[in-house]
Amino acid sequence: MKLSFNDVFQPKLFHTLKSYTKQKLLQDSVAGLIVGVVAIPLAIAFGIASGVGPAEGLITAILAGFIISAFGGSKVQIGGPTGAFIVIIYGVIQQHGLTGLLIATIMAGIMLILMGVFKLGSIIKFVPYPVIVGFTAGIALTIFSTQMNDLFGMNIQGVPADFIHKWVCYAEHWKDINWWAFGIGITSLAILIGMPRISKKIPGSLVVIILMTLVTWLLRRYAGVESIKTIGDLYTIPNGIPAPHLPSFELAEGQTFWSLVQSLFPAAFTIAMLGAIESLLSAMVADGVIGDRHNSNTELIAQGVANVVVPFFGGIPATGAIARTMTNINNGGKTPVAGIVHAIVLMAVLLFFGPLVGLIPMACLAGILIMVSYNMSEWRSIVWLAKNPKSDFLVMLVTFILTVLFDLTIAIEVGLLLAVILFIKRTNESTTVQSFTNELDPTHNNDLRLHGQDLETLKIPPFTEVYEIDGPYFFGIANKFDDISRRTHSGDQKVRIIRMRKVSFIDSTGIHNLEQLHMRLQRDGIQLVLSGVNEKVFNTLDKAGLVNKIGRENVRNHINGALSRAEEIVKSGD
């Protein structure tokens, strides 16, 4: 089947504009304005926490927000920088610098585009829930730990990236706490916690930004308190988006561009996977609220394009943001136009209100990010998983610990590996192998009344043994079947029937196992007969040449035919 780009790239904007109305424009404009206001402190906070700056966060929210809305596969998805990327971005910058991050982001964007083009959007959804909960909770704790310096106003230069060493550093500098900054931070956190009880319509982060910026300005101007650090004290806010430019980089001695790309590949892969998972999860949640269905492959392509474009303007990785997406929905957003309006609002802030952004206290942003980390913590999901199978909780716990103590790449890899191993174990345990030597149990084989046959006629012929496999015949069960057949083999048989009516698929290990079994039985003068092989499994065996080796006459559609064939073989040998 020929792959058509039009099949995988179908932006929702183009579809919704066909029936666009003035009423929808008004609704989208209001929603976009509100989301844009909500996104201001978040974009600034995520940019700073990632180790870049407020401008980079805003630029990412503007460009990525526009591209994801204009070309994405969801009607209401809002894109931009998110808390999930903070850990990986900070780690890449620590190891490879800002240029390394930009190159890794472009690589991740290309990966996302390829995922969409090759229709891998649905596969991403199969990432196990415990893995998602584990690394999300781990990211939340890591974000929380990065904010202590600003929350307490300790002004530590060069806080360690490692989780344990970071807290050791905080403990060593506890005497340097700035109580003015801590007051701003803890007050911000208190307002954020209490704001939903006052009004769910007014964004708490916006209220906090306005109030704490005003308080800090008053303290500086009239009380002479200069120790509260603001964004303007640490960063320069540009008055627009810079011109696009290629990331400049200098190769280390003996390093080639290709070796640099190789070293950045794990980080790029993690960014791509994280971006894909978060954006598609956000789109799925949005679908459930608005009663729509997003196009996952189109969404991945749009996410990829955004992450390819943004680095040329100095931006950082972006993805779908579930909190901003829900804000969009709750305020009446109907189409991708709302996301475009949100990008325009952010652009206006960057163009006209840069000096005011510089007045925002760092402790206030710390309070906002601590609240973000709490909302990301998934503690309710952790409690729920604790009540479920221990293996799922183990996967979550290992993923969580690895995310916190090592990095997200290792956490995802090990988490997925553990999930796969446990899946194989569960499948292996649920797949049963039974042996029969006299007659088939009618109560167990409740579908034996086939082809007009009476159950009482289903006697197993002399010198014949029957094995039934209930479940997939893959590498996890192949050895199990081999062990059981060796253990139960009576030694005086002429025919061995393997009943495969409940075998949904067979892999290469299963084929190899059958082939080895056939060869061993041939040496012992025993004929192998297969029963109830479905079309898919039969075609797989046929392509592997196993059907011809066993003999097509020895592969039967149902047990009755297999038993009849066994009688023929036994009689011919008499």
N, C-alpha and C positions, 0 to 999 in steps of 0.2 A: 504494500500500500504506500503510495507516494505521500511524503510528508509535505504538507502545505503550511506556509507561514501564517496564512490567513486563518487557518484552523486553530492555531495556538495563540494568536495575537488579535484579540477583539476588545479594545478599550471600551469600558462602560460609558465614558464621556460621549463618544460618537453615537452610541445607541440611545442614550437619554436625551441628547439634543434634538433628536427627531420629533419628540413630542414635548419639547420644553415650553413652559408658560411663564407669564409674568409673576404669577403666584409662587411658582417654584423658585424663580429668581430671587424674590423677596425673602422666602424661607432660607434659601442657601446663603444669601448675603448676611442675614442676621446670625445664622449658625457659624458661618465662616469668620465673622467679626469676633464672636465670643471665643471660638476655638483659637483664633489668632492671639487674643489677649491671654488666654490660658497658656498658650505655647511659649510666650515670651520668657517668663521666669524658668520654665523647664529647659528650653533651648540653651539659655545662658548657663544654667546650673550644670547641665550635662556636658557642655563644652568645657567648662572649667574643671569639673571633676574628672574628665577624660585626659586631662593634662595638656590641653591646647589653650583655649580661651573663649570668652563670651562671643566674640565675633564669629569664630569658626562654628559655634553652635547655632547662631542665628542664620549664618549663610547656609548651613546644611538644612535647617528647617525650611528656609525659603525655597531653595532650588529643589531639594528632594521632595518637599511637600508639593510643589507645583508639578514636577514630573510624575510622581506617583499618582496624583489625582488625575492628571491629564491623560495618562496612558495605562493606568492600572485596571485590574479586573474586578474592582469593587466599587459600588456606587458611593460609599460613605467612608472609605478608608482614608485616614490622615497619616501621612508619612513624615518622618523627621528623625532626629537623634533620639535614642532611648537609653534608659538606665542599664539595660542588658548589655550594651556595648562598652560601658565604662571600663569594666575590668580588662577586657581584651585590648581595647584601645590604649589604655595606660601601659599595659605590658609590652605592646609592640613599640610604643614610643620609647620606653625605657631601654629596650634592646636594640632597636633599629633607627630610632629617631623619628622625627615628623615625616621625613621623606619616605622612610620605610613604611610608615602607616599609609601614606597616600598611594604608594605602589600596591600595597596589600589590598587596599580598598578597591582599586581598579581591577585587580585580579579577582577579587570576590564578586565584583559586578559582572565580570565576564562569565564566571561560574554560574551566577544566578540566571543570566540570559540563556546560557546553554541548558540549564535545568528546565527553563520554560519552553525553549524550542523543542527539546526532546521529551516533553510532556511528563516531567518528573514531579509535577506539582502534587499529584495524589499520593506519591510514594512518601513524600516528606511527612504527610499526615500520620504515617505509621510509626513515628518515633514514640517509644513507650512513654506512657504518662508518668511513671515514677522517675524516669530520666529527666523529663521536662521539669517536674516539681523539684528534683534534686539540684539541678544547675540553676534554676530560677531562685530558689532559696539561698543557694551559695552566693550567687551574685548579689542578692539583697544584703546579706551579712557583710560582704566585701565592701559594698557601697557605704554601708553604715560605718564601717571601720575607717574609711577614708575621710570622713567628715569631722572627726574629733579635733583635728588641728584647728579648723576654722570655727567649729562650734565653741570651743573653749578659748579661742583667740591666742593660742600658744605661739604662733608665728615660727614654727619649727621649719628650718631650711633643710630640704632633702629628706623628707619622711621616707623610710624604707618601703619598698613595694611588697615585701614578704609580709604575710598576715601576722605571724607571731612576732617578728622583729618590729613591726609597726606598733603593736601594743606595748612592747618593751620600751620603745622610744617614747610613747605617750607617758608611760609610768615614770620615766626618767625626767620628764619635763613638767610634771604635774604642778610644780611650784611656779611655773610661768603662766598659769591661767590668768587670762584677762577677764575680770568679772563683768566689765561693761559689755564685752563681746558675748560672753556667756549669757548675760541677761537678754541681749537681743536675740540670740539663738533659741533659748528656751522659751521666750515669749512667742517667737514665731511658731515654734512647735505647738505650743498651747493653743494658739489661735487656729492653726490648721486642724487640730484635733476637735476643737469646739465649733468651728465654723459650720459644718454640716447640720448641727442642731439648730443653728440660727437661720441659715438659708442654704438650700442645696442648689439654688440657681446662681448665686454669686461665687465665683472661684476663690477658694481660700488662699491659694498661692498669690493671686493678684492683690487681695486685701493685705496679706502679709508684706508683700513687696512695697506697696504704697505706704503703709503705716510705719514699717521699720526704717524705710528710707527717710521718711519725714522725721522720725525720732532721732535717727543718727545725725541728720543735718542740723537739727535743733541743738543736740548735745555738742556738736562741733562748733557751732556758731555762738552759742550763748553760755555753754558750760565749759568750754575749752577742752573737751574730751577728744583728743586726736588719736587715741590708741585703737579705735574701732576701724579695722581695715575695710575698705570698700573696693568694688571692682576697679574703679578708676585709679586706685593706689597701685594696683598690680598689673593692669592691662590697659592697652590703648584701644578705644572703640572707633573703628573707621566710620566714615559717613556714607558708605555704599559698598556694593559688591566689587571686589577687585576684578581686573581683567583676567581672562583665562590664561593660564601659563602651564608649561610642562614642569612637573616636579624635578627640581635640580638635585643631583646627588653626586657624591664623591665616593668612588669605590675604594675600599681598603686595599692595602698592599697585597697583591696576589689574588684579589677578588675579581671575578668577572660579573657582568650583569646577570648571566644565567645562574651563577652560584648565589647571587643575591635573591633572585626569584625563587630558587629552590629553598633557601633559608626562610623566605616569607610565606611559602606555600601553606604550612600548617596554620598560620595565623589567618591567611586569606580564606582557607577552607572553613575555619571556625566562624569567621565573619559571615561567610555565605550561608552556612548551615543555620546559624543563629538568626540571620536576617530572614531566611526562608521560613523557619519555624515560627518566629514571632509574628511575621506579617500574615501568614496563612491562618494561624490561630486567631489573630485579631479579626481577620476577614470572616472566619467561621462564626465567631461570637456575634459579629455584626449581622450576619445572615440570619441568625436565630432571632434577633431583635426586630429587624425590618421585614422579615419574611422573603428575602431575596436569596439568590445563589450567585456567589462570585465565581469568576473564572481564574482558577489557581495558576494556570500556566501564563496567562496574560499578566497576572499580578507579579509573578516571579520575573518576567521580562522587564516590567516597569521598574521593579526594585533594582534589577541589574543595571538598567540604563541610568537610574539615579546615582548609583554607586560608582559608575564609570565616569559620569559627568562631574559630580560634586568635587572630587579631589583636585581637578584642574582649577578650581576656585579656592582651594585651601580648606575645603570642608572635610568632614569625617563620615564614617559609615552611618547609613540611615536604614530604617525599616518602618513597617506599619506600627503605629503607636496605639495600643488598645485604649488607654485612658483618654487621649484626645479624640479617638474615633467614637467612643461612647459619648463624649461631650458633644460632638457633632450631631450624633443621632438624637440625644436628649434635647437639643436646642433647635430641632426641626430640619436638619440637613437632609436633603433628598437625593442630590446628585453630586458628581465630582466637582461641580462648580463651587460648592462650599469649601472644598479643600484648596481650590485655586484662590478664592477670596482670602482664606487663612494665610496663604503665602504672600498675598499682596499686603495684608495688614502687617505682617512681620517685616516686609520690605520697607514699609512706611516708618516703622519704628527705627530701623537701621539708618534710614536716610535723615529723619528729622528729630529723633529723640535720643541719639547716641550719648550726649552729655548727661542726660538724666539716668541712663543705664549705668553710667560710671559711678553714680551716687549710691547704688544698692550695696548694703553691707554684706560681707562674705559670710558672717554668722547667720544671716537671714537665709542665704542660699543653702547653708548647711542644714538648717531646720527643714527646708523644703525637701532636700535630698534624703534626709532621715525619714521623712514621711513617705517619700517614694519607696525607700527600701522596705519600710513596714508593709506597704501595699503590695510589694513584690514578694514578700516573705513566704507566701503560700502556707502559713502556719496551720490554717484550717485543713488544707489538703494533707499536710504532714500528719495531723491528728487522725484524719480519715484513713490514710494509708497504714497507720500504726494498728488499726483495727482489722486490716485486711491481711492476706497471706504474708507471712514473714519474709518471703523471698522478694516481694515487691518493695517492702519497706527497706530491705537490705540494699537493693539497687538504688533506691532514693538516697539512702544514707551514705553509701560509698560515693555516689555522684556529688552529693553535697560536700563531703569532706575533701574530695579531690579538687573541687571548684575553689574552695576556700584556701586550702593549703598549697595547691600547685597551680594549675591554670585550667581554663575552660576547655582547651583542646583535649588535654588528657582526660578530664572529667567526662566529656561527651563520648570519647572513644571507649574508655573503660566501662562507662555506664551502658552504652549500646552493646558492648561485648558481653557484659554480665546478663543483660536482658535476653540476648540471643541464647546464651548458655542455659539460662533458666527456662526459656521457651522450649528448647530442645529436650531438656530434662522432663518438663511437664508433658510434652508430646510423647516422649518415650514411655513415661509412666502410664499415660492414658491409652497407648497402643498395646493391645493384648495379642498373644499368640496361644492358640489352643490346639491340642492334638486329640484325634479320635482314631480308634482302631477297630471298634465293633460296629457302632451305628452312630449317626448324627443325632444330637439332642434336639428334638422338635421344639422344646420350650425355649432353647437358646437360639436356634435358627428358625425364627418365626416366619421367614419368607420362603421356606422350602417347598410350599405347595405351589409349584410353578409348572407351567406347561402341562397342566392336567394330571400331574403325578401325585400319587398317594404317599403320604409321609411314611407309611409302613413299608413301602418298597425301597426306601432309601437305606438299605443295608450296605455297609462297607464290605466289598468282596474280600475273600481271604487273601493274605499276603499283601494287603493294601493298608496304608496309613494316610490319614487326612490331617492337614494342618490348616488352620484358618488364621489369617492376619486381619485384625480389626484396627485399621488406622493407616496413615501414610507409611510407605516403605522407603525410608530414607536412611542416611548414614547413622542416625541415632538408634534405629530399630533393627538395622541389618544384622549387627553382631548379636543382638538379643535373640533374634530368630534363629541364628546359626547355633548359638549355645543351647537353646531349647531343643532344636531338632537333633543335635548330637546326643543330648542327655536322654531323650525319650525314644530314640530309635531302637527298635526291638532286635534288629539284626537278621531277621528272616523274611524281610519284605522284598517284593518284586516291583511294587508301584508306590510312588509317593505323590499324593495330590496336595497341591497348595491352593487353597481357596482364597481368592483375591477380590471378592465382590465388594469389600469395604476398603480396598486400597485406592485412595483417590489420586495418588501420584507416586512415582518412583524416581529416585535420582540415580546418579552414576554409581554410587556406592551400593545401592540396592541391586542395580543391574549386575555389578561385579560379583556381589554376594550370590545372586541366583546362578550366574555363570559358573562360579566355583563349585556351588552345590551340585549343579548338573554334571560337571566333570567328575566330581567325587562319587556321585551316584552311579554314573556310567562305569566307573572302575569296579564298583561293587555289584554290578549287574542289576541295578534298580532304575526304572524309567520314571522320569519326572513328568507330571501332568499338571498344567495350570488350569484353574477353574474360575469363571466369573470375571475375567479380565475386561475392564471397561475400555472403551475406544481409545481414550487418551493414553492409558498405560500400555495398551497393545501397540499403538503406533510408536511409542518410545522404545519398547522392546524390539519391535520390528526394525526400526532404524539402527539399533545397536547390533542387529544380526542374531539376536538371541532366539527369536521365534524359529528361524531356520535350523539353528543348532538343536533346539529341543524337538522340533518337528511340528509343523502346523497342525497336524492331526492330533497333537497332544496339548493343544491350547483350545479349551472349550469355553463356550459362553456361560454355561451354568453347571451346577453340580451334578445334575442328572446325566449330562453328556460325559462329564469327567468320570463318573462311576461306571458308566457303560464302557468307556474306553479302558478303564482299569480291568474290567472283566475280560475284555478282548485280549489284553496283554497277558493276563494271568493264564488264560486258556491256551494261548499260542505258545506259552512257555512250558506247558505240561507235557 
